[in-house]
Amino acid sequence: MLEKVYEVIDAIERSNQIHHDRAIEKSFTFTAKMFTLIPIFLEIQSKKTVVS
């Protein structure tokens, strides 16, 4: 009986870890996207100032 409880707890912890890893992955890809967009955005801004 107690062994079954530990199995359930272990399964919950493992699924939480997977969700946690996915959350980190998502925030990391978001940050990476931001870093790739910033130079493009700055380039557009500098071109706008050159035009005006």
mmCIF file of the C-alpha atoms, coordinates in Angstrom:
data_MODEL
# 
_entry.id   MODEL 
# 
loop_
_atom_site.group_PDB 
_atom_site.id 
_atom_site.type_symbol 
_atom_site.label_atom_id 
_atom_site.label_alt_id 
_atom_site.label_comp_id 
_atom_site.label_asym_id 
_atom_site.label_entity_id 
_atom_site.label_seq_id 
_atom_site.pdbx_PDB_ins_code 
_atom_site.Cartn_x 
_atom_site.Cartn_y 
_atom_site.Cartn_z 
_atom_site.occupancy 
_atom_site.B_iso_or_equiv 
_atom_site.pdbx_formal_charge 
_atom_site.auth_seq_id 
_atom_site.auth_comp_id 
_atom_site.auth_asym_id 
_atom_site.auth_atom_id 
_atom_site.pdbx_PDB_model_num 
ATOM 1  C CA . MET A 1 1  ? 0.000  0.000  0.000   1.00 0.00 ? 1  MET A CA 1 
ATOM 2  C CA . LEU A 1 2  ? 2.703  2.464  1.050   1.00 0.00 ? 2  LEU A CA 1 
ATOM 3  C CA . GLU A 1 3  ? 4.801  1.456  -1.956  1.00 0.00 ? 3  GLU A CA 1 
ATOM 4  C CA . LYS A 1 4  ? 1.911  2.442  -4.242  1.00 0.00 ? 4  LYS A CA 1 
ATOM 5  C CA . VAL A 1 5  ? 1.765  5.875  -2.586  1.00 0.00 ? 5  VAL A CA 1 
ATOM 6  C CA . TYR A 1 6  ? 5.482  6.375  -3.208  1.00 0.00 ? 6  TYR A CA 1 
ATOM 7  C CA . GLU A 1 7  ? 5.024  5.334  -6.845  1.00 0.00 ? 7  GLU A CA 1 
ATOM 8  C CA . VAL A 1 8  ? 2.275  7.935  -7.290  1.00 0.00 ? 8  VAL A CA 1 
ATOM 9  C CA . ILE A 1 9  ? 4.384  10.654 -5.613  1.00 0.00 ? 9  ILE A CA 1 
ATOM 10 C CA . ASP A 1 10 ? 7.326  9.710  -7.828  1.00 0.00 ? 10 ASP A CA 1 
ATOM 11 C CA . ALA A 1 11 ? 5.143  9.891  -10.948 1.00 0.00 ? 11 ALA A CA 1 
ATOM 12 C CA . ILE A 1 12 ? 3.796  13.311 -9.924  1.00 0.00 ? 12 ILE A CA 1 
ATOM 13 C CA . GLU A 1 13 ? 7.303  14.619 -9.255  1.00 0.00 ? 13 GLU A CA 1 
ATOM 14 C CA . ARG A 1 14 ? 8.491  13.331 -12.617 1.00 0.00 ? 14 ARG A CA 1 
ATOM 15 C CA . SER A 1 15 ? 5.602  14.954 -14.503 1.00 0.00 ? 15 SER A CA 1 
ATOM 16 C CA . ASN A 1 16 ? 6.211  18.205 -12.603 1.00 0.00 ? 16 ASN A CA 1 
ATOM 17 C CA . GLN A 1 17 ? 9.874  18.055 -13.608 1.00 0.00 ? 17 GLN A CA 1 
ATOM 18 C CA . ILE A 1 18 ? 8.874  17.604 -17.267 1.00 0.00 ? 18 ILE A CA 1 
ATOM 19 C CA . HIS A 1 19 ? 6.524  20.603 -17.074 1.00 0.00 ? 19 HIS A CA 1 
ATOM 20 C CA . HIS A 1 20 ? 9.233  22.611 -15.315 1.00 0.00 ? 20 HIS A CA 1 
ATOM 21 C CA . ASP A 1 21 ? 11.762 21.753 -18.054 1.00 0.00 ? 21 ASP A CA 1 
ATOM 22 C CA . ARG A 1 22 ? 9.244  22.706 -20.744 1.00 0.00 ? 22 ARG A CA 1 
ATOM 23 C CA . ALA A 1 23 ? 8.573  26.027 -19.032 1.00 0.00 ? 23 ALA A CA 1 
ATOM 24 C CA . ILE A 1 24 ? 12.304 26.780 -18.937 1.00 0.00 ? 24 ILE A CA 1 
ATOM 25 C CA . GLU A 1 25 ? 12.565 25.739 -22.594 1.00 0.00 ? 25 GLU A CA 1 
ATOM 26 C CA . LYS A 1 26 ? 9.679  28.045 -23.575 1.00 0.00 ? 26 LYS A CA 1 
ATOM 27 C CA . SER A 1 27 ? 11.079 31.043 -21.710 1.00 0.00 ? 27 SER A CA 1 
ATOM 28 C CA . PHE A 1 28 ? 14.522 30.329 -23.176 1.00 0.00 ? 28 PHE A CA 1 
ATOM 29 C CA . THR A 1 29 ? 13.222 30.194 -26.752 1.00 0.00 ? 29 THR A CA 1 
ATOM 30 C CA . PHE A 1 30 ? 11.251 33.385 -26.082 1.00 0.00 ? 30 PHE A CA 1 
ATOM 31 C CA . THR A 1 31 ? 14.428 35.093 -24.840 1.00 0.00 ? 31 THR A CA 1 
ATOM 32 C CA . ALA A 1 32 ? 16.359 33.788 -27.846 1.00 0.00 ? 32 ALA A CA 1 
ATOM 33 C CA . LYS A 1 33 ? 13.686 35.153 -30.183 1.00 0.00 ? 33 LYS A CA 1 
ATOM 34 C CA . MET A 1 34 ? 13.849 38.526 -28.441 1.00 0.00 ? 34 MET A CA 1 
ATOM 35 C CA . PHE A 1 35 ? 17.625 38.628 -28.873 1.00 0.00 ? 35 PHE A CA 1 
ATOM 36 C CA . THR A 1 36 ? 17.322 37.864 -32.586 1.00 0.00 ? 36 THR A CA 1 
ATOM 37 C CA . LEU A 1 37 ? 14.599 40.500 -32.998 1.00 0.00 ? 37 LEU A CA 1 
ATOM 38 C CA . ILE A 1 38 ? 16.383 43.302 -31.117 1.00 0.00 ? 38 ILE A CA 1 
ATOM 39 C CA . PRO A 1 39 ? 19.173 43.841 -33.720 1.00 0.00 ? 39 PRO A CA 1 
ATOM 40 C CA . ILE A 1 40 ? 16.607 43.753 -36.545 1.00 0.00 ? 40 ILE A CA 1 
ATOM 41 C CA . PHE A 1 41 ? 14.462 46.267 -34.670 1.00 0.00 ? 41 PHE A CA 1 
ATOM 42 C CA . LEU A 1 42 ? 17.469 48.523 -34.033 1.00 0.00 ? 42 LEU A CA 1 
ATOM 43 C CA . GLU A 1 43 ? 18.431 48.323 -37.706 1.00 0.00 ? 43 GLU A CA 1 
ATOM 44 C CA . ILE A 1 44 ? 14.909 49.369 -38.732 1.00 0.00 ? 44 ILE A CA 1 
ATOM 45 C CA . GLN A 1 45 ? 15.047 52.233 -36.218 1.00 0.00 ? 45 GLN A CA 1 
ATOM 46 C CA . SER A 1 46 ? 18.390 53.463 -37.562 1.00 0.00 ? 46 SER A CA 1 
ATOM 47 C CA . LYS A 1 47 ? 17.099 53.278 -41.160 1.00 0.00 ? 47 LYS A CA 1 
ATOM 48 C CA . LYS A 1 48 ? 14.040 55.309 -40.150 1.00 0.00 ? 48 LYS A CA 1 
ATOM 49 C CA . THR A 1 49 ? 16.235 58.026 -38.658 1.00 0.00 ? 49 THR A CA 1 
ATOM 50 C CA . VAL A 1 50 ? 18.370 58.076 -41.815 1.00 0.00 ? 50 VAL A CA 1 
ATOM 51 C CA . VAL A 1 51 ? 15.259 58.509 -43.999 1.00 0.00 ? 51 VAL A CA 1 
ATOM 52 C CA . SER A 1 52 ? 13.860 61.339 -41.868 1.00 0.00 ? 52 SER A CA 1 
# 
